[in-house]
Every structure is written in C-alpha cells, then in structure tokens.
Amino acid sequence: MAVKARQRLLAAAGELFYSEGVRAVGLERLLEESGVGRASFYRHFAGKDELVAAMLDDYDAEYRTWLRTRVAELGNEPLAVFDAVAERAELTRFRGCAFVNTMAEIANPADPIHARAAAHKAAVTGYLAELLTAAGVEPADRLARRWMLLLDGAVVAASYRQDVQAFAEAKSIASPDLVTQPPKPVTSLR
C-alpha cells in the first residue's frame, strides 16, 4: 500500500503542477487530490520540494523514453523530433513544457529543482546531437543546441497560440541544417 501512496502522490503532483504550477499548489491540495494522509506523505518525502524533484525525475525518464521510441517509429530521422513533439502536444492537455514552466517559476539556477529541469533540457539536447551525428550532420553539438532553441520556442508559441503549427514552423527553420550538409559517406563492408 505504501508504494501506491507514493505513486498517487506523484500522479497528483504531475497533474496539478503541470496544470496550475508548482508554487500555486500547496501540500494540503496535494494530499486532498491524492487521497494520501499527511503522515504517509512524510514517510515518502521530506517535504514538497522533494516531491517536486521526484515528480520531475519520473517525468524526465518517461518523456525521454517516449521521445526516443516515437522518433524511432517515425523513421529515426532528426526532423522527426518536431513531428513527435507536435503530436504529443496535440494529443494531450498541452500547457507547454513542464520543465520550462518549472524553471520559469523557480528561476534560481542554484535551486535543485531548477537544476533538474535544466538537466532534462541538456539531456534532450544530447539526444538531438545523437540523432544529428547518426545522420552524418556536423557540427552536431552546435546544431543540437540550435534545434533545442527551436523546440523550446515552438513549445512556448504552441502554448500561447493554442496551436501546434509552431512545431511545423520550427521544423521548416531546422530543415536547411540538414539540406546544406554534405552527403553521408557510403562505406563498404568489402
């Protein structure tokens, strides 16, 4: 039953923090929405910040696994990242990026919660660099950072416009990065 209480807390935190904001949701509301008692909460977490950190860690792992899987299903082409994120935004109650939203609320880079959100962005940027490298695109690290700017910008624009067209626009801006690259060298096994 203890694991279920932790899972209920994490699920309620994910929903409430994403829809209303980390700072806007108090502990009482979390307990009420999760159906978990205060004593049980403190058996699992030292406080609200520890719950926020655990929720971000879980969401980071889930999101990055989803992104890799969906991009692979779309052909593992680097530009498929834009399509995958657009699909997810269209199929969910989209309110922007949970990590960008968290960093906007907790702006101090030294705060451990802010640092977790920034680490997520760095990990996604690393994944973009992997995709670009696999496609023979150089300089992959620089372009990955550029594409992350495009993705984050598209997320913010899609959120305030309430329209996923921003992802197609970002993709069209990123497309020349691939077109202008020399063709990938063909290697022979002989």
MOBELJO-V925845 format. One record per residue. RES is the residue in three letters. SS is DSSP state (helix for helix, strand for strand, loop for the rest). BURIAL is 1 if it has 16 or more other ideal C-beta (glycine too) atoms within 10 Angstrom, else 0. D_LAST is the distance of its C-alpha to the last C-alpha in whole Angstrom. Layout:
res->RES ss->SS burial->BURIAL d_last->D_LAST
res->RES ss->SS burial->BURIAL d_last->D_LAST
This chain:
res->MET ss->loop burial->0 d_last->60
res->ALA ss->helix burial->0 d_last->59
res->VAL ss->helix burial->0 d_last->55
res->LYS ss->helix burial->0 d_last->56
res->ALA ss->helix burial->1 d_last->59
res->ARG ss->helix burial->1 d_last->56
res->GLN ss->helix burial->0 d_last->54
res->ARG ss->helix burial->1 d_last->57
res->LEU ss->helix burial->1 d_last->57
res->LEU ss->helix burial->1 d_last->54
res->ALA ss->helix burial->0 d_last->54
res->ALA ss->helix burial->1 d_last->57
res->ALA ss->helix burial->1 d_last->56
res->GLY ss->helix burial->1 d_last->53
res->GLU ss->helix burial->0 d_last->55
res->LEU ss->helix burial->1 d_last->58
res->PHE ss->helix burial->1 d_last->56
res->TYR ss->helix burial->1 d_last->54
res->SER ss->helix burial->0 d_last->57
res->GLU ss->helix burial->0 d_last->59
res->GLY ss->loop burial->0 d_last->58
res->VAL ss->loop burial->1 d_last->58
res->ARG ss->loop burial->0 d_last->61
res->ALA ss->loop burial->0 d_last->63
res->VAL ss->loop burial->1 d_last->63
res->GLY ss->loop burial->0 d_last->65
res->LEU ss->helix burial->0 d_last->65
res->GLU ss->helix burial->0 d_last->68
res->ARG ss->helix burial->0 d_last->66
res->LEU ss->helix burial->1 d_last->62
res->LEU ss->helix burial->1 d_last->65
res->GLU ss->helix burial->0 d_last->66
res->GLU ss->helix burial->1 d_last->63
res->SER ss->helix burial->1 d_last->61
res->GLY ss->loop burial->0 d_last->64
res->VAL ss->loop burial->1 d_last->64
res->GLY ss->loop burial->0 d_last->67
res->ARG ss->helix burial->0 d_last->67
res->ALA ss->helix burial->0 d_last->67
res->SER ss->helix burial->1 d_last->64
res->PHE ss->helix burial->1 d_last->62
res->TYR ss->helix burial->0 d_last->63
res->ARG ss->helix burial->0 d_last->62
res->HIS ss->helix burial->1 d_last->58
res->PHE ss->loop burial->1 d_last->59
res->ALA ss->loop burial->0 d_last->61
res->GLY ss->loop burial->0 d_last->61
res->LYS ss->helix burial->1 d_last->60
res->ASP ss->helix burial->0 d_last->58
res->GLU ss->helix burial->0 d_last->56
res->LEU ss->helix burial->1 d_last->56
res->VAL ss->helix burial->1 d_last->54
res->ALA ss->helix burial->1 d_last->52
res->ALA ss->helix burial->1 d_last->51
res->MET ss->helix burial->1 d_last->51
res->LEU ss->helix burial->1 d_last->48
res->ASP ss->helix burial->0 d_last->46
res->ASP ss->helix burial->0 d_last->46
res->TYR ss->helix burial->1 d_last->45
res->ASP ss->helix burial->1 d_last->43
res->ALA ss->helix burial->0 d_last->41
res->GLU ss->helix burial->0 d_last->41
res->TYR ss->helix burial->1 d_last->40
res->ARG ss->helix burial->0 d_last->37
res->THR ss->helix burial->0 d_last->36
res->TRP ss->helix burial->0 d_last->37
res->LEU ss->helix burial->1 d_last->35
res->ARG ss->helix burial->0 d_last->32
res->THR ss->helix burial->0 d_last->33
res->ARG ss->helix burial->1 d_last->34
res->VAL ss->helix burial->1 d_last->31
res->ALA ss->helix burial->0 d_last->29
res->GLU ss->helix burial->0 d_last->31
res->LEU ss->loop burial->0 d_last->31
res->GLY ss->loop burial->0 d_last->27
res->ASN ss->loop burial->0 d_last->26
res->GLU ss->loop burial->0 d_last->27
res->PRO ss->loop burial->1 d_last->29
res->LEU ss->loop burial->1 d_last->32
res->ALA ss->helix burial->1 d_last->32
res->VAL ss->helix burial->1 d_last->34
res->PHE ss->helix burial->1 d_last->37
res->ASP ss->helix burial->1 d_last->37
res->ALA ss->helix burial->1 d_last->37
res->VAL ss->helix burial->1 d_last->40
res->ALA ss->helix burial->1 d_last->42
res->GLU ss->helix burial->0 d_last->42
res->ARG ss->helix burial->1 d_last->43
res->ALA ss->helix burial->1 d_last->46
res->GLU ss->helix burial->0 d_last->47
res->LEU ss->helix burial->0 d_last->47
res->THR ss->loop burial->0 d_last->49
res->ARG ss->loop burial->0 d_last->52
res->PHE ss->loop burial->1 d_last->50
res->ARG ss->loop burial->0 d_last->52
res->GLY ss->loop burial->1 d_last->50
res->CYS ss->loop burial->1 d_last->47
res->ALA ss->helix burial->1 d_last->49
res->PHE ss->helix burial->1 d_last->48
res->VAL ss->helix burial->1 d_last->49
res->ASN ss->helix burial->1 d_last->52
res->THR ss->helix burial->1 d_last->53
res->MET ss->helix burial->1 d_last->52
res->ALA ss->helix burial->0 d_last->54
res->GLU ss->helix burial->1 d_last->57
res->ILE ss->loop burial->1 d_last->56
res->ALA ss->loop burial->0 d_last->55
res->ASN ss->loop burial->0 d_last->56
res->PRO ss->loop burial->0 d_last->52
res->ALA ss->loop burial->0 d_last->54
res->ASP ss->loop burial->0 d_last->55
res->PRO ss->helix burial->0 d_last->52
res->ILE ss->helix burial->1 d_last->52
res->HIS ss->helix burial->1 d_last->51
res->ALA ss->helix burial->0 d_last->48
res->ARG ss->helix burial->1 d_last->47
res->ALA ss->helix burial->1 d_last->47
res->ALA ss->helix burial->0 d_last->45
res->ALA ss->helix burial->0 d_last->43
res->HIS ss->helix burial->1 d_last->42
res->LYS ss->helix burial->1 d_last->41
res->ALA ss->helix burial->0 d_last->39
res->ALA ss->helix burial->0 d_last->37
res->VAL ss->helix burial->1 d_last->36
res->THR ss->helix burial->1 d_last->35
res->GLY ss->helix burial->0 d_last->33
res->TYR ss->helix burial->1 d_last->31
res->LEU ss->helix burial->1 d_last->31
res->ALA ss->helix burial->1 d_last->29
res->GLU ss->helix burial->0 d_last->27
res->LEU ss->helix burial->1 d_last->27
res->LEU ss->helix burial->1 d_last->26
res->THR ss->helix burial->1 d_last->24
res->ALA ss->helix burial->0 d_last->22
res->ALA ss->loop burial->1 d_last->22
res->GLY ss->loop burial->0 d_last->21
res->VAL ss->loop burial->1 d_last->25
res->GLU ss->loop burial->0 d_last->26
res->PRO ss->loop burial->0 d_last->29
res->ALA ss->helix burial->1 d_last->29
res->ASP ss->helix burial->0 d_last->32
res->ARG ss->helix burial->0 d_last->34
res->LEU ss->helix burial->1 d_last->33
res->ALA ss->helix burial->1 d_last->33
res->ARG ss->helix burial->0 d_last->37
res->ARG ss->helix burial->1 d_last->38
res->TRP ss->helix burial->1 d_last->37
res->MET ss->helix burial->1 d_last->39
res->LEU ss->helix burial->0 d_last->42
res->LEU ss->helix burial->1 d_last->41
res->LEU ss->helix burial->1 d_last->41
res->ASP ss->helix burial->1 d_last->44
res->GLY ss->helix burial->0 d_last->46
res->ALA ss->helix burial->1 d_last->45
res->VAL ss->helix burial->1 d_last->46
res->VAL ss->helix burial->1 d_last->49
res->ALA ss->helix burial->1 d_last->50
res->ALA ss->helix burial->1 d_last->49
res->SER ss->helix burial->1 d_last->52
res->TYR ss->helix burial->0 d_last->54
res->ARG ss->helix burial->0 d_last->54
res->GLN ss->loop burial->0 d_last->53
res->ASP ss->loop burial->0 d_last->51
res->VAL ss->loop burial->1 d_last->47
res->GLN ss->helix burial->0 d_last->46
res->ALA ss->helix burial->1 d_last->46
res->PHE ss->helix burial->1 d_last->42
res->ALA ss->helix burial->0 d_last->41
res->GLU ss->helix burial->0 d_last->43
res->ALA ss->helix burial->1 d_last->41
res->LYS ss->helix burial->1 d_last->38
res->SER ss->helix burial->0 d_last->38
res->ILE ss->helix burial->1 d_last->39
res->ALA ss->helix burial->1 d_last->36
res->SER ss->helix burial->0 d_last->34
res->PRO ss->helix burial->0 d_last->33
res->ASP ss->helix burial->1 d_last->32
res->LEU ss->helix burial->0 d_last->29
res->VAL ss->helix burial->0 d_last->29
res->THR ss->loop burial->0 d_last->30
res->GLN ss->loop burial->0 d_last->26
res->PRO ss->loop burial->0 d_last->23
res->PRO ss->loop burial->0 d_last->21
res->LYS ss->loop burial->0 d_last->18
res->PRO ss->loop burial->0 d_last->15
res->VAL ss->loop burial->0 d_last->12
res->THR ss->loop burial->0 d_last->9
res->SER ss->loop burial->0 d_last->5
res->LEU ss->loop burial->0 d_last->4
res->ARG ss->loop burial->0 d_last->0
